[in-house]
């Protein structure tokens, strides 16, 4: 799913109005009706007090459309205008007149804290104060209103974007932002829904189709894409009936040191479970017996040193290599890693200590071949690209780094973001259960295994991150967040693949009830 910028959203509205020969007021009516339909479908006429707070711009106009239709359908509606400026948009004024013609219960003007209405914890708040056009912090009394929302503990539904939240920057004051339980975003989600600093402002979101011109949606290239099941299906490569293990590549997993052989084992198992035809591990000598005993499917090569890597030398021709897991940052290990980079010609996935070595020795970054994949967690990323001011600055630095070294950055997090060639790919799977030791090693193995099977490095990164998160989503149903382990993620990779082809289940409750009624 494409994630449009603020500027593209404005352009989409203009293109839609022009191509479909409708006014901006008609487009606003369409959007408001869709929000009303969403509410009506769930409430079915329930007389819970609904407080609709409208700004004086176009987002407020959307709110007035919603309020008007709720009134027409007999809901218990209280409409308010947050009178924070003298400037009103034309579409707001049109819909303000329409709601006054619909009911004698005109919208209540709010001008200060003394005007704040009482809101019960069982009530519903519809937030339509500010939209994507916001370019400055809210007034102090408006901030007080947002805190009043939060203190009420009422369910808060935001229209398009929680008020006070910018589409393209981090808010200065979290008290100046509505903390929404649910956000109905027009046509597509916003990038801020997926960033660590701003995702807290909406617990859940849903994209609402408001009829933006299909041609515009299709032809417009976006800098950001949200990757879900529908985006993965075209990526998936089916297997040929007459293929063999040689058809799916040879993964080489390099890493480990005394006490950290498990990281290599996890990564190797994940490469095999993701579909690599062959897997070989390369570790210090201390890894030989553990790997041969616990990972019989893999072949094992060892360094001359007992406890650490000192010379990465092998006579196989791997399709792809994953390196760094549990490797350590010893001087001798760095020298071996540097020599390896100088001669390597295979596709490469770099993780953990190999990233830390690159951070310590920045000149080694020049040795990376194009489309090398790096999979840093937040602290490793900071060592690699430097400190950032906020999440948007982090993405800016990550894009610059990726462009400079022609590499693919997999920024691990609650919503892992893949960065390459100026584009961001936001992952939609995964859960807090992944915050446990070894899951990063598993991800490196999955991506390495996918490259072995013929997926391009960028495709393997996007697909690998999705499968990794989806497997965790499946496994967490059995183990819970606290007890999920990296091994569970490997074990459920097969189910993650199978889930791509599962059809959505249609609830049968209504049919069963009809059968009971007929009997």
N, C-alpha and C positions, 0 to 999 in steps of 0.2 A: 504494500500500500504506500502510495506516495505521501510524503509529508510536505505540505506547501509552506513557503515562507509567507510572511505578512504581506509583502508586496505582491506575491502571486495570488494570494487570496483576494486582494482588492481587484486585481486584473481579472480574475475569474468572474467576479460579480459583474464587472463592466462588459466582458465578452458575452456572458450569459444574457444580460439585458439586451444587448445589441442583436445577437443571433436569434434569440427567441422572441424578440420584439415585445419585451415586457418592461415595465418601469421598475425602478429600484424599490418602490413601495410594494409592488406585486411580488417581487423576490422576497422582501421582508415578510409579507403575508405567508408566503410558501414556507419559509423557515419557521415562523411562529406556529403555523398549523402542525408542522412535523413535531415540534416540541410538545404541543398540546396533545397530539395523538399518542405520543410516548407516555405522557402522564395519565391520560384517560384510559389507555389500555391496561394500566397497572392499578389504577384506583377504582375504576368502574363505578363512579358516582359517590364514593365514600365522602362523608361530610367532615373530614379532618380540616381544620383551618389551614388555608394555603396563603402565605404571605409573599406577594410578588413585588420585589424591590426593583424599580426601573431607574436607570440613569437618564440623562437628557440627550444622549447620542443615539446611534443606531442600535446599540445593544439594548438600550432602554426601550427603543421602538419594538424590538423583538419581544421584550417582556410584556409590553402593552398588548401585543397581538395575542400572546399566550393567555394573559389575564382575561381579555375579552371573550375568548372562546371558552375558557373555564366558567365564566359568568353565564354565558349562553346555555351551557350544559348543566347549570344549576349547582355548581360547586360553591363551597363556602370560601369565597375569595376576598382577600384584603389587598388592595393595590396601593403602592406608595411610589412617589417620585422623589428621588434623592436629588434635591435642588442644590447642586454643588457649583453651578455656574449660570451665567445669563445666556450662554450660547446653547441653542437647541437646533438639532438637525431638522430638515424639512420632513423626513420620514417619521421622526418622533412626533412632530406636531400633527401630522396626518392621523397617526394612530391614537394620539391623545384625544383628538376630536371624535374619533370613532368610538372610543370606549365611553366617552361622555354621552354619546348618543345611544349607547347600549344599556346603560344602567344609571339610576339616580345616585348610586353610591360611587361618587367620583373618586379618583385617586387622591390620596392624602399627601400633601406636600411636607417633606421633611427638610428642615433648615438648620437644626442643631440637635444636641443630645436630648434636650427636653422633649423633642418630638418623637423619640424612639418608641415604637409600640411594644406592648408586652407580647412575648413569644413563648409558648409552652414547649416543653421537651417532646411532646407528641405531635407538634405542628410540623408543617413543611415550609421551608424557605425556598423561593425561586430567586436566584441571584442573576439579575440582568442590569447591574449598575454600570460596569465598564466592560469593554470588549478589547479586541486586538489593537484598536487605535490609541490606547492609553500610552502617553509619552512622558508622564510625570507622576510623582507620588500623589496619593489621595490627600485631601484636606484632613486636618486632625480630627474634626468631628466625624468625618466619613470613616476614618480608621476606627474611631470609637464605635460606629455602627457595625463594622465588620467584627469587632471584638464582642459586640452585643449578640451577633449571630452565633458566634462560637460558644459564648457563655450560656445561651439558651439550650444547647444540646439538641436542637431541632435538626431533622434531616435537611441538608442543604444541597439543592440541585443548581449547579451553575450552567448558564447558557453560553456555549461556545468556549469560554475561558473563565476561570474563577476571577472575579473582579480584583483589580490591583496587581494581577500577575501579567507581566509583559511576555510577549511572544518570542522576544529575541534578546532578553537580558535578565539578570538576576535582580529581584526587588531588594531595595535597601533595608526595608523594615518588614519583617514577617507579619507584624500586627496590621500592616496596611494591605493585607491580602486576605480574601475570603478563603477559608479552609473548607472546601467542598467535599461532600460525601460522594457525589457523582457529578460528572461533567458531560454534557451532551455537546460534542464538538461538531461544528458544521463541516460536513463532507469528508474531513480527514482529521486525525489527531494533530496535536501541536508537539514540537520537539520538547518543550518544557515539561511535558508529562513524563518524560523518560530520564530526566537528569537528576542526579542525587540531591542537588540543592533545591529543586523545584517540584519534584514529583509528589512531595508531601502535601501539596495544596489540593490535590484531588485523589481520593482513595481509589475510585474507579472512573473510567471514561468510556464513552461510546461515540462512534462517528455516526452522525445523522445525515442521510442523503437529502439535500435540499434542492436537488435538480440543477446543480451547476452544469454548464454545457459539457456533454460527454467528449466532444472533440477537443475542448480545452484541456480536460483532465488527461486525455490520452496523449496529446501532442506536447504538453508542457513537461520539460525535464526538471526534476527537483534535485536539490543537493542532498536530501535525506530520504531514505526509504525505510519503512517498517516491514520487517521480514517475518511472515507467518506461514501457516501451512499452504495457503494458496500460492505463495511465492516459491515454496520448496518443491511442489509437485513437478513443475517444468524442469527443475534442476536434476531431479532424481534420474540416475542412469540404470535401466533394467539390465539384467545379466543374460548373456547368450547361453542357450542350452548346451552348446558344445565347448564352452570355455573351461579353463582349468586354472590352477593356482597361479600359473605364470601369467595369466591374462590380467591379473589384478595387482601386479607390482610387488616390489620387495621393500619393506619399511625397515630402516635401520634406526634404532633408538639408542642414543649415546648419552651417558650420564652416570650418576651414582658416585658415591664415595663411601668410606667406612661408616656404617650406621644409616646410610641413606640409599640402599639398594631398592627399597620398596617403591621409590618414585619411578625408577626405570621399569619395574615390573608392572606398575599400574599403567604407565604410558604404553608399554608394549602390548599388554592385554587389550587396551582400548583400541590400538591400531588394528589388531586382529579382529576384534568385535565389530569395528566399523567397516570391515570388508577387505583389508589388505590380504593379498594372497600368501605372502611370506613375511615373517618378522624375525629380525636378528637384533639382539641387544649387545651393546658394547659397554663394558664396565671395568673397573679395577678387578683384580683377581679375587678379591673377597666376595664378589657378586656371583662367581661361577656356580658354586653349590646351591645357594638359594634359588637362583634362576632356573637351573637345570632340574631342581627338585619341585618347585612350585609352579613353573611355567613350562610344561613339557612341549607345548606347541611351538615354542620359539627356539631358534638357534642362538648360541652365545659365543661371543668373542671377548677376550679380556686383554687389558693393558698389561704391561710387564710389571707395573707397580701393584703392590698388594692392596693399598688403601685409597689411592687417588689416580686420576687420569694424568698421565705424563706424556703420552705419545699416541695420538689417534691414527692408527694405521690398520687398514683392512684391505682384503683383496677381492671383496664382492663389489657388485655394481648396483647399489641401491637406487630405487626409483625416487624415493624421498627420504629425508633424514629429519628426525626430531632430536634436538639436542639441548642439554642444560639442566634437566631434572636431577636434583640432588648432587650436582657435579662439584659444588664447592668453588671457591675463588682463589685457591692456592696459586702461587707464582708459576709453578711448573704446569699446572692445569691451564693457566692463561696462555702460556707459551704454546702448549699443545693445541689449544683452541685457535690461536692466531694462525699457526701453521696450517691447521685444517681449513680455515676460511680462505687461505691463499690458494689452495689447490682444489677445493670442492667444486664440483660441477652439477651436483644433484639439487633438486628442489629442497628447500630448507625451511624448517619450522624451529624457531628459537624461543626458549622459555627459561624462566627461573634464573639460575646462576649464570647461564650464558648471557642473559640480558644484563645482569649485574656486572659481568666482565666488560661488556660493551659500554656500559655507563662509566666504568672506571677508566677505560681506554678508548676514548671517543674516535681516535684515528682508525680503529678497527672497523668502524661503521662503513668506511669507504671500501672495505673488502666484500661487503654484502652484494650478492648478485641481485638483479631486479626481481621484484615480487617475492622476496624473502618475507616470511610471515613471522612477526614477533607478537608474543602473547603476554604482555605485562599485566600484573595486578596494579592497583593504584600507586602503591609505594614504588614499585619497579618502574612504572611509567614516569613518576616524578624524577627519579634518578636519571631517566633516559632523556626527557625533554625539558627538564627544569620545573620549578614551581610555577603554579598558575594562580591568578587572582580569583577566578571563579570557573564554573563549568563551561561557560562559553569560551573563556580564554583558554581553557584546557583543550577544547576541541580545535580552536584556532592553531595552537601550538602543535597539536597532534597532526593536523593536516599539513602544516609546514614541514614537519619532520618527515612525514610519509613522502611528500613531494621531493624533498631534498635527497633522500636515500632510496627513492623508488620502491619503498617497502610497504607491506600491508601491516597495519597496526590493529591488533585485536585487544581493545580496551575492556578488560574484564570488569564486570559489575552486575548489579541487579538487572540492568538492561545492557548487556554487553554491546558495544558499538565497534563495528569494523570500519576502519578508515583507509581509503585508498583513492588516489587520483582525484582528490578534491571532493569525494562523496562519502557520506556516512550511511551505514547500514545498521539499523537498530534492531536488536533481537527481541522477540516477543515471548520467549519461553524461559523457564528457570524459576527458582524459588529460593528462599533463605536457607533451605537445607544444603545448598551448595557451598555455604560458608563453612567448609570443613577441610581438613588436610587432604591433599591428594587429588582434589577435583580438577585443579589446574593441570596436573600431570595427565589426567585422563583426557582433557580437552586437547592438549598437544598431540596425544596419540591418535585421537579421532581425526584431527585435521591432517596429520601425516598419512594416516591410512586412506583418507579420501583422495589425497593427491596421488597416492600410489595407484588408485583405481582409474585415474585419468581425469579427475576433476581439476580444473585450473586452480591455482593457489587462492585466488579471491573467492571463487565459487566454493572451494573446499572450506575456506574460513567461515563463510556465511552459513553454509549447510552444516558444517561441523558444530558451530556454536548453537544452531537451532536444535540439532539432534541431542547434543549434550544437555541443553536445558529441558528438552521434551522428555528425555529419559529420566531426569531428576523429577519432573512433574508427575511422571507415572510412578516412580519408585516411592515418592513421598506419601502416596496414598496408602502404602503398606507399612512404612517405617516412621512417618512423621518427620518434622523438620530437624528435631534434635538428634535423632538416631540414623539419619541418612548418612551413608558413607560413600567414598569414592568408588568402592567395589560395587555398591548397589547401582551406581550410574552405569558402570560397564555391563552389569548383568541385565539391565533393562534397555540396552541399546537396540536389541532386536524388536522389542515392543514399540520403541520410538519409530523405527522404520515402518513397522506394520500400521502404526497410527496414521501414516500419511494416506492410507487407502481406506480407512474406516469411514463409513457413511454416518452422518449425524443421526442419532436415534430420535424417533418421533414419539413423544409421550402417548401412552395408550390409556391414560386415566379416564379421559372423556368417553372413549368407546366402551370401556368396561362399565362405566356408570350407566351408559345408555342400555347396555345389555341387561343390567340389573333392573333398570326401570321397565324394560320390555317384558322381563320375566314376571 
